[in-house]
């Protein structure tokens, strides 16, 4: 049983029932679901691009109906999948148990407030035109997502010229913090991306480990210890470490625009 992308009588959900998974109608329903999800994904991608590249006076109100339509499609497909899972679980507990296990793998919880953290998605603590703050579970797998969010933040501020350098700096600082993240209370790692008034970007990484990093001179064959040397070179020495509120430390680094054209408006 699948939900169709149009309402039935009186606005009620419209279902398509099929007896066999390999029937023509079942294949048609699969095609409808695939088309619905593809359209929703394309709308989401276009909306994300428009939002990232928006100007201060941009009017994106026309995008809202398209997003609502795409969300309705995605919800209909999800509703149909849910009905099939329930029907399967009535005969056998296998599919529902497998779904629960898969979901558990994708969700963790922050230790303090019990907030669900989906893999790849941090907790957004605060966000403003010049500063955005995220909290991450203590796993290095999140570095890639952090880099993408940093690039998006810079694009919104017209500072894309700093993106490559800033991503390298963030990768070094955040990877080190996540590798040594505590597994107890206050285990989340926090990143702050701050656009300074002089056009520079300040990257801060807060973590619960009190051990401060030290710049070491490593030989060409060394397989570790070169991260801070790279940060030092990329920032011209504009980096450091200090105390934070509570336990742990802050490691920060600043990268400056290479030319006046990269200064934010």
Secondary structure, 3 states (H helix, E strand, C coil): CEECCCCCHHHCCCEECCCCCCCHHHHHHHHHHHHHHHHHHHHHHHHHHHHHCCCCCCCCHHHHHHHHHHHHHHHHHHHHHHHHHHHHHHHCCHHHHHHHHHHHHHEEECCCCCCEEECCCCEEEEECCCEEEEEECCCHHHHHHHHHHHHHHHHHCCCHHHHHHHHHHHHHHHHHHHHCCCCCCCCCEEEEEEECCCCCEEEEEEECCCCCCCCCCCCCCCCCCCHHHHHHHHHCCCEEEEECCCCCEEEEEEECCCCHHHCCC
